[in-house]
Amino acid sequence: MKRNLKSLIGFTMGATDGEIGKVRDFYFDDQDWTVRYLVVETGGWLSGRKVLIAPQAISGTNWQNDVFPVNLTKNQVENSPDIDTEQTVSRQHEIELYKHYPWTHYWAGGLWAGGIGTTGMMVGGTEPVEDHIEAGDLDEAGKPRVSHLRSYANIKGYMIHETDGNIGEVEDFIIEENSWKIVFLVVDTGTWLPGKKVLLSPNLIRNMDWVTSTVTVNASKEQIRHSPEYDPGKLVSDDYQRKLDDYYQTPV
C-alpha cells in the first residue's frame, strides 16, 4: 500500500518501555529515493532533542492510534549519538548510529527487509563497523563517503521545471510502505493549472539543483496537463500507478 509522507507527520514513536516522541521529518537518499530515517522529536524527557530512527526498527504500525512501535528501549535512544538534525547528516554520523544500534546498513550492498506494517524488523548480529568500512564506507582517501541524505521538510516547496517551463512545486511524497521507497512526488501545479495536483515518478527527474531549490523533469506541460487525474483524497492504487507509468512510459 502507498502512503503520503505528510500523513505520517505527528505519529508517535513508541519504544518497548514508553513513548520516544513524535515524527517531525524524514531523511531520504537522493540516489535511490528511499526514506532512510524518521526524525523524532523527543519532547520533555530528552529536552526536545531530535533523534534519528531507521525504518527497519519499526515492529508494526498502529494505524488506528497513529503509532510506530519500535524494538528499542528508551535507554538505547537516550544514549544514541547526538546528531544535529538541523545540519547535514554525514556518512560518519550514520556510521556512529550503526555502531550504536543493531541495524543492518543500507549502503555498500547492505540490505534490510520489511515495511511499515511488518513485525520483527530489527536485525541482530549485524556485521562489525570495520566490515562496513571495508565494504566501501570510506573513500580512497580514508574519509567517510559523502552522504546523499536529504530532508523531506526542506525539499517541500522546490520548484518543478520541465522541458518548456515551470509547472509548480513539490508538495508531498508518496511512498511504498513495504519498502519506504518514494514512488511519486506530489506536485501542486499552482496558477497555470488551478486545482490540479499531479504525480511524477522520480524516474522522470533529469536534474536536482540543491542551490536553487529546483527540480527539472523530462516531461512537457502538455503531458502533465493531460496526465491521469490524481485525487489527493484517495490512496494510490496499483492500477492507477500502472496507468501513470504507461502514460509517461517510465516504469517505476
C-alpha positions as CSV (number, residue, x, y, z in Angstrom):
1,M,0.0,0.0,0.0
2,K,1.1,3.5,-0.7
3,R,1.1,6.4,1.9
4,N,1.6,10.1,1.7
5,L,4.6,11.1,3.9
6,K,2.7,14.2,5.1
7,S,0.1,11.9,6.7
8,L,2.8,10.3,8.9
9,I,4.0,13.6,10.4
10,G,3.0,13.6,14.1
11,F,2.9,9.8,14.5
12,T,4.0,8.7,17.9
13,M,7.2,6.7,18.1
14,G,6.8,4.1,20.9
15,A,9.7,2.2,22.5
16,T,9.3,-1.1,24.3
17,D,9.2,0.8,27.6
18,G,7.4,4.0,26.8
19,E,7.0,6.9,24.3
20,I,10.0,8.3,22.5
21,G,8.4,11.3,20.8
22,K,6.7,12.5,17.6
23,V,7.7,12.1,14.0
24,R,8.6,15.6,12.6
25,D,10.6,14.9,9.4
26,F,12.2,12.2,7.2
27,Y,15.6,11.8,5.6
28,F,15.7,10.2,2.2
29,D,18.5,9.0,0.0
30,D,18.6,11.2,-3.2
31,Q,20.3,8.4,-5.2
32,D,17.7,5.6,-4.8
33,W,14.8,7.7,-3.4
34,T,14.2,5.7,-0.3
35,V,13.4,7.0,3.2
36,R,16.3,6.1,5.5
37,Y,15.4,7.8,8.8
38,L,12.5,9.2,10.7
39,V,13.3,12.4,12.6
40,V,11.7,12.1,16.0
41,E,11.3,15.0,18.4
42,T,11.6,13.5,21.9
43,G,9.8,16.2,23.9
44,G,10.3,16.8,27.6
45,W,12.1,13.6,28.6
46,L,15.1,14.4,26.4
47,S,14.7,18.2,26.5
48,G,13.2,18.2,23.0
49,R,16.2,16.6,21.4
50,K,15.7,15.1,17.9
51,V,16.9,11.6,17.2
52,L,17.1,9.5,14.0
53,I,15.3,6.2,13.9
54,A,15.7,3.9,10.8
55,P,12.5,2.3,9.4
56,Q,13.9,-1.1,10.0
57,A,13.4,-0.5,13.7
58,I,9.7,-0.3,13.3
59,S,8.0,-3.5,14.5
60,G,4.5,-2.8,13.3
61,T,2.2,0.2,12.9
62,N,-0.9,1.0,14.9
63,W,-2.8,2.9,12.2
64,Q,-5.9,3.5,14.4
65,N,-3.8,5.4,17.0
66,D,-1.1,6.8,14.7
67,V,1.7,4.9,16.5
68,F,5.0,3.4,15.2
69,P,6.2,0.8,17.8
70,V,9.9,0.1,17.6
71,N,12.1,-2.6,19.0
72,L,14.2,-0.1,21.0
73,T,14.3,0.9,24.7
74,K,14.3,4.5,25.8
75,N,17.7,3.9,27.2
76,Q,19.0,3.0,23.8
77,V,17.6,6.1,22.3
78,E,18.8,8.3,25.2
79,N,22.4,7.1,24.7
80,S,22.3,7.2,20.9
81,P,24.8,9.5,19.1
82,D,23.8,13.2,19.4
83,I,23.3,14.3,15.8
84,D,22.3,17.9,14.9
85,T,19.3,17.3,12.5
86,E,19.4,21.0,11.5
87,Q,22.8,20.3,9.8
88,T,23.8,17.8,7.1
89,V,23.8,14.3,8.3
90,S,27.1,12.9,7.1
91,R,28.1,9.3,6.4
92,Q,30.3,9.5,9.6
93,H,27.2,10.3,11.6
94,E,25.5,7.3,10.0
95,I,28.4,5.0,10.9
96,E,28.1,6.2,14.5
97,L,24.4,5.3,14.5
98,Y,25.1,1.8,13.2
99,K,27.7,1.3,15.8
100,H,25.1,2.0,18.5
101,Y,22.0,0.2,17.1
102,P,21.8,-3.4,15.9
103,W,20.7,-2.3,12.4
104,T,21.9,-3.6,9.0
105,H,23.4,-0.8,7.0
106,Y,21.8,0.0,3.7
107,W,24.9,1.3,1.8
108,A,27.6,-0.7,0.1
109,G,25.3,-3.6,-0.6
110,G,23.8,-3.8,2.9
111,L,20.1,-4.8,3.0
112,W,17.2,-4.8,5.3
113,A,13.7,-6.2,4.8
114,G,10.3,-5.3,5.9
115,G,8.0,-2.3,5.9
116,I,5.7,-0.1,7.9
117,G,3.4,-2.9,8.9
118,T,5.9,-5.7,9.3
119,T,7.0,-7.1,12.7
120,G,10.4,-8.3,13.7
121,M,12.3,-5.8,11.5
122,M,15.2,-5.3,13.9
123,V,18.2,-7.3,12.7
124,G,20.6,-8.7,15.3
125,G,24.1,-9.9,14.8
126,T,25.0,-7.3,12.1
127,E,28.5,-7.0,10.7
128,P,31.1,-5.0,12.7
129,V,31.5,-1.5,11.5
130,E,35.0,-2.4,10.4
131,D,33.4,-4.7,7.9
132,H,31.2,-1.9,6.7
133,I,34.2,0.3,6.1
134,E,35.9,-2.5,4.1
135,A,32.6,-2.7,2.1
136,G,33.1,0.8,0.9
137,D,32.0,3.2,3.6
138,L,35.3,5.1,3.2
139,D,36.7,6.7,0.0
140,E,40.2,6.2,-1.4
141,A,41.5,8.9,1.0
142,G,40.2,7.0,4.0
143,K,37.4,9.5,4.7
144,P,33.7,8.7,5.1
145,R,31.9,8.8,1.8
146,V,29.5,11.6,1.1
147,S,26.0,11.1,2.4
148,H,23.1,11.5,0.0
149,L,20.6,12.2,2.7
150,R,18.0,15.0,2.1
151,S,15.3,16.3,4.4
152,Y,11.7,15.8,3.3
153,A,10.8,19.1,5.0
154,N,13.4,21.0,3.1
155,I,12.5,19.7,-0.3
156,K,8.8,20.6,0.0
157,G,8.3,23.8,-2.0
158,Y,11.0,23.1,-4.5
159,M,10.0,24.4,-7.9
160,I,9.4,21.8,-10.7
161,H,10.7,22.7,-14.2
162,E,10.0,20.7,-17.3
163,T,11.0,20.9,-20.9
164,D,9.0,24.1,-21.6
165,G,8.6,26.0,-18.4
166,N,7.6,25.9,-14.7
167,I,4.8,23.6,-13.6
168,G,4.5,24.1,-9.9
169,E,6.2,23.0,-6.7
170,V,6.8,19.8,-4.6
171,E,4.0,19.4,-2.1
172,D,4.5,15.8,-0.8
173,F,6.0,12.4,-1.4
174,I,4.1,9.1,-1.8
175,I,6.0,6.0,-0.5
176,E,5.5,2.3,-0.8
177,E,5.0,1.2,2.8
178,N,6.7,-2.2,2.3
179,S,10.0,-0.6,1.3
180,W,9.8,3.1,2.2
181,K,10.6,3.7,-1.4
182,I,9.5,7.1,-2.8
183,V,7.4,6.2,-5.8
184,F,5.9,9.7,-6.6
185,L,6.4,13.4,-6.0
186,V,3.1,15.2,-5.5
187,V,3.2,18.4,-7.5
188,D,0.9,21.4,-6.9
189,T,0.6,23.0,-10.3
190,G,-0.3,26.4,-9.0
191,T,-1.9,29.1,-11.2
192,W,-1.2,27.6,-14.6
193,L,-3.4,24.6,-13.9
194,P,-5.5,25.7,-11.0
195,G,-7.0,23.0,-8.8
196,K,-4.9,20.2,-10.2
197,K,-2.2,18.2,-8.5
198,V,-0.1,15.7,-10.4
199,L,2.1,12.8,-9.6
200,L,5.6,12.5,-11.1
201,S,7.9,9.5,-10.7
202,P,11.5,10.2,-9.5
203,N,12.5,8.3,-12.7
204,L,11.4,11.4,-14.6
205,I,13.8,13.7,-12.8
206,R,16.6,14.9,-15.0
207,N,18.4,17.2,-12.5
208,M,18.0,18.4,-9.0
209,D,19.7,21.7,-8.1
210,W,20.0,21.9,-4.3
211,V,21.4,25.5,-4.5
212,T,18.4,27.0,-6.5
213,S,15.9,24.6,-4.9
214,T,14.6,23.4,-8.3
215,V,13.8,20.0,-9.9
216,T,14.0,19.5,-13.7
217,V,11.9,16.7,-15.1
218,N,11.7,15.1,-18.6
219,A,8.1,15.9,-19.3
220,S,6.2,18.7,-21.1
221,K,3.4,20.9,-19.9
222,E,1.0,19.2,-22.3
223,Q,1.9,15.8,-21.0
224,I,1.3,17.0,-17.4
225,R,-1.9,18.8,-18.4
226,H,-3.4,15.5,-19.7
227,S,-1.9,13.1,-17.2
228,P,-4.3,10.7,-15.4
229,E,-6.3,12.6,-12.8
230,Y,-4.9,12.3,-9.3
231,D,-7.4,12.5,-6.4
232,P,-5.5,13.5,-3.2
233,G,-8.4,12.1,-1.1
234,K,-7.8,8.6,-2.3
235,L,-4.9,6.1,-1.8
236,V,-2.9,5.5,-4.9
237,S,-3.8,2.1,-6.3
238,D,-1.6,-0.3,-8.2
239,D,-4.0,0.1,-11.2
240,Y,-3.5,3.9,-11.1
241,Q,0.2,3.5,-10.9
242,R,0.3,1.3,-13.9
243,K,-1.8,3.7,-15.8
244,L,0.5,6.6,-14.9
245,D,3.6,4.5,-15.8
246,D,2.1,3.6,-19.2
247,Y,1.2,7.2,-19.8
248,Y,4.8,8.5,-19.2
249,Q,6.3,5.3,-20.5
250,T,8.5,5.3,-17.4
251,P,8.3,2.2,-15.3
252,V,8.7,2.7,-11.6
